[in-house]
Each structure stands twice: as C-alpha cells, then as structure tokens.
Amino acid sequence: MGINFDALRKRLDNLSGNNKKSSSSWKPKEGEEYTIRLLSFPNNEGQPFKELWFYYNIGNNPGLLAPYQFGKADPIQDLINKLRDEGTKESYELAKKLYPKMRCYAPVVVRGEEDKGVQIWAFGKQVYQSLLAIMLDEDYGDITDPESGRDVKVRCFKPNGKKYTETEVMPRGKSSALTTNVATAKQWTSNIPDVSKMFDLKSTDELTKIVNDWINGGMQDGDGTYKGGPATTDDDDTTTTTTTTTTQKTAAVTNTAPAGGKKSGNYSSIDDAFEDLMGD
C-alpha cells in the first residue's frame, strides 16, 4: 500500500498549528459594538452567504453536518423519515428533536482588526433575515460590494429580563470602498476562507454509530422507552431540554460501524456549541 501524501500534509498542518479552525472565525461579544464589512463568497450560485444544515447536540456532539444537503446518504434523515411515517405522537416528537438546524456564514472584515484579514462570522436565522432584508432594500442594495458597499454596525446585547443575548445589525449611512488600498482589497477578496474546510463531514457509518449510541444511551432498563435529550428552540441563541418517549424498535438505526468524533459538554446556547465545533 502506497503512502497517502494528502494525509501526511494534513497531519503536518495539525502538528504545526496551521489547521486551527478558530483562526478564521469571528463572533461578536456581549456588550460590545462593532463595525464590520461583509463580503460575498465567490462561486456560490449568486448567493452572498452560505447556508449549512447541522444536526445539533445528538449525544455529545455540538453539531453534525447533514450529508443530505450534499446529495449523500444520510442515516439521521432516514431515521427522521421513519419516525414521521410511523405517525404516532411520540415518534413525531422525537423526529422534531432530530430536525437539522440552519447556520449561516459570511466573510467579514472587522474594522480595527484588519490585520486579521477576512474572518468568518456564523449566525442564525434572525440575523440572516435582517441582512437579506437590508440587501433587498433599494436604499442599500449590495452592501457586500467591495467598491460601493456599506459597513454594518453589529451590536450584541442581552435584553432586560432575557436569559440569552441578541444580535442587532444596522447598515452605515454612507456607501464606501472596502479599503482605499488596492493591493489590500485584492488580497482580502482573493483569500476568503473556505467554510467547507471548517467542518468535518462524517461518514454514513460514523453517523449511524453516533445516533445509535444517542438512542441506546437514553433507554431505560426494562420499559423499552427513550427519554429524549436536548433540543434546539426556534431562537438563534437558545436551547432547551424536553422529554419524550418512543419504542426501541422504532428508534434503532441498522448499522453499527465504529465512529469517531470528539466529545463536548452541555451547552447553554447554540452559538456556544458551534464555537466548540469550530474551535481548535
């Protein structure tokens, strides 16, 4: 068997610290206000930002890329369909726990942090909707244009009486160039990080093992029922815990190949989970 040089390069990058996923990630901090410049991903079917779908918090995994979005076999999606087809209240409730959640990604240059180059900002549905609404407003248009776009103010805060933070985005009043330095502009727009390399797409066997462990780990001795684990809410930054039951026969996935993946703790918000997922 010949040497796998691609694997060797990846291993060297890991040992050299050149493969740190968090190095290109940016997240606004609570109580802070930022000015950023959004860019568009190249070769993205005319869309400025990327959407990725994840299965969230199945077992000790902060997020699992859903293979179906890439046209690949997906045992978790198969299980969701199986549970929905069964038609019982319990199976439907468990299926809802497994539904994938969308995360959105945008290239950004953070004003005051230009030395870091282009970073990747991950956000949820509400921020995504706000940004798209701004771009569809004829008063603003394509805010990602390097020459005639606009900077955007980002504020992360916790409303009075609320447990979780919210993120607010607001376009600046005047259009402006990304930078007056032509060379810097070219460098930034030519070196936008590849989001697909920030996450690992697990194999069918790995996902099957993960979801089977999650199901079987919740089984109660003797009664054949499953107590459900954490489920995400409809909010961007909040999670909650609910409980339901289903039969072991319905929940089982028929493949038991070994799986990899790192373990993580419990998370107080989906952003915390994805920060772990994108970490070193």
Long-range contacts (C-beta under 8 A, 24 or more apart in sequence): 20-280, 21-198, 21-278, 21-279, 21-280, 22-275, 22-278, 22-279, 22-280, 24-118, 24-119, 24-120, 24-193, 24-198, 25-119, 25-120, 25-121, 25-122, 25-198, 25-275, 25-278, 26-108, 26-110, 26-113, 26-119, 26-120, 26-121, 27-121, 27-122, 27-271, 27-275, 28-121, 28-154, 28-155, 28-156, 28-167, 29-156, 30-156, 30-157, 30-158, 30-165, 31-156, 31-157, 31-158, 32-155, 32-156, 33-153, 33-154, 33-155, 34-110, 34-111, 34-112, 34-153, 34-154, 34-155, 35-110, 35-111, 35-112, 35-151, 35-152, 35-153, 35-154, 35-172, 36-108, 36-109, 36-110, 36-111, 36-121, 36-151, 36-152, 36-154, 37-108, 37-109, 37-111, 37-149, 37-151, 37-152, 37-178, 38-106, 38-107, 38-108, 38-131, 38-143, 38-144, 38-149, 38-152, 39-106, 39-107, 39-108, 39-109, 39-118, 39-144, 39-146, 39-178, 39-188, 39-189, 39-192, 40-107, 40-144, 41-105, 41-106, 41-107, 41-192, 41-195, 42-192, 48-106, 48-135, 48-142, 48-144, 49-104, 49-105, 49-106, 49-128, 49-131, 50-104, 50-105, 50-106, 50-195, 51-102, 51-103, 51-104, 51-105, 51-128, 52-102, 52-103, 52-104, 52-105, 52-195, 52-199, 53-100, 53-101, 53-102, 53-103, 54-100, 54-101, 54-102, 54-103, 54-274, 55-98, 55-100, 55-101, 56-100, 56-101, 56-232, 56-239, 56-270, 56-273, 57-229, 57-230, 57-231, 57-232, 57-239, 57-267, 57-273, 58-98, 58-210, 58-211, 58-214, 58-229, 59-210, 59-211, 59-213, 59-214, 59-217, 59-229, 60-263, 60-264, 60-265, 61-210, 61-261, 61-263, 61-264, 62-264, 62-267, 62-273, 62-274, 62-276, 62-277, 63-103, 63-199, 63-273, 63-274, 63-277, 64-202, 64-207, 64-210, 65-199, 65-200, 65-201, 65-202, 66-100, 67-201, 67-202, 67-204, 67-207, 70-201, 72-201, 72-204, 73-204, 74-204, 74-207, 75-204, 75-207, 75-208, 75-211, 75-253, 75-255, 76-207, 76-211, 78-253, 79-211, 79-251, 79-253, 82-250, 83-246, 83-250, 83-251, 86-250, 88-246, 90-244, 90-245, 90-246, 90-247, 91-246, 91-250, 93-228, 93-242, 93-244, 93-246, 94-226, 94-228, 94-244, 94-246, 94-251, 96-231, 97-228, 97-229, 97-231, 97-242, 97-244, 98-211, 101-232, 101-270, 102-128, 103-274, 104-128, 105-195, 106-131, 107-192, 107-193, 109-178, 109-179, 109-188, 111-151, 114-179, 114-184, 117-187, 117-188, 117-191, 118-188, 118-191, 118-192, 118-193, 119-193, 120-193, 120-195, 120-198, 122-271, 122-274, 122-278, 123-167, 123-236, 124-235, 124-236, 124-237, 124-270, 124-271, 125-236, 126-166, 126-167, 126-235, 126-236, 127-167, 127-169, 127-236, 130-168, 130-169, 131-169, 134-169, 134-171, 140-171, 143-171, 146-177, 146-178, 146-185, 146-189, 147-177, 147-178, 148-175, 148-177, 149-175, 149-176, 149-178, 150-174, 150-175, 150-176, 151-176, 163-238, 164-235, 164-237, 164-238, 164-269, 165-237, 165-269, 166-236, 166-237, 167-236, 167-237, 198-278, 199-277, 199-278, 202-259, 202-260, 202-261, 203-257, 204-255, 205-255, 205-257, 205-258, 205-259, 206-257, 206-258, 206-259, 206-260, 206-261, 207-259, 208-253, 208-254, 208-255, 208-256, 208-257, 208-259, 209-255, 209-256, 209-257, 209-258, 209-259, 210-259, 210-261, 211-253, 212-252, 212-253, 212-255, 212-256, 213-259, 215-248, 215-251, 215-252, 215-253, 216-248, 219-248, 224-248, 226-251, 230-266, 230-267, 232-270, 236-270, 236-271, 237-269, 237-270, 237-271, 238-269, 238-270, 239-267, 239-268, 239-269, 239-270, 239-273
